[in-house]
């Protein structure tokens, strides 16, 4: 998985490419932990993401909990497979998905 970071003042976009799963989720978690200080708007761009596993969902939940305290978070560009995963797991009720 590739993570492309774009930071603009207090806004951070993380564009993910590939698969967010057990082997790649720790890398995203490390980025989230190190980059969210002072961020009030977090955008996950899933346009080039093929799949997300439960390990990836855990990282998204972790990021959402942080952003609930300091700003807003949304997921954009999710494909139909990822949207279905969000629906089945109830994450579509927790996350802002556009």
N, C-alpha and C positions, 0 to 999 in steps of 0.2 A: 504494500500500500504506500502511496505517496501522499504527503501532507503539504499543501502549499498555503503558507500563511500570508495574509495581507492585513497589515495593521494601519489604521488611520485614526490618530488621536485616541479616543476611547472606544473605537469600533474595531473588532477583529473578525476576519473571515477565515475559516479553515476549509479549504477545498480539498476533498478527499478523492483519491483515485485508486481503484482496485477493489479489495475486499476488506471490510472491517470485521475481524474475527479474532479468535483466541490468540493467535500469534501476533497480530498487529494492534490489538486494542491497547496493550501496555504502552506502545509508542504514542498513541493519541492521548492516553491518560497523562503521560509525562508532559506533552505539549500543553494540555489544558491546565495542569498544575502550575507550569512555569509561566504561562502567558496571560492568565486572567486577572492578574493584579491591576486594578484601575480600569478594567474594561467594563463598559456599561451596555454594550451591544455586541452579542456574539452570534455569528451566522455560520452554520455548517452548510457548505455547498456540496450536495451529494450528486451533482450532475454526472460525474464520472465514477461514482461508486456503484459497484455491481451488487453487493450483498452486505448485510449486517447480521451478525450472530448475537447471541445473548451476551457475550462478553462485550461486544460493541454497544449494545443497549445499556449495559451497566455504566459505561463511560459517559454516554449521553445523559443518563439520569444523574450522574455525579456532576456533570457540567450544569445541568438544569438547576440542581439544588444550589450551586454557587451563584448562578445568575439570578435566581429568585431573590437573593439578598442584595444584589448590586446592579441589577439592570434587566435586560431582556435577552432572550435567546430564541432563534428560529432555525428551522431546517428548510432549505430550498433545494429544488431540483431532484428530489427523490423519485426513483423509478417506481413502476407499479408493484414490483416484487417487494421493495423496501416499504412502500406504503401499506401493502397487505400485512407485512410483519408488524408494522406499527399498529394497525387495526386489531390484529389477532391478539397482540400482547397488551393492548390498552394504552400503548404509548401515544397514540394519536389523541388521547384525552389529556395527556401530560405535556406533550410538546406542541409548539406552534409549528405546523408543517404547511408550507406554501408550495 
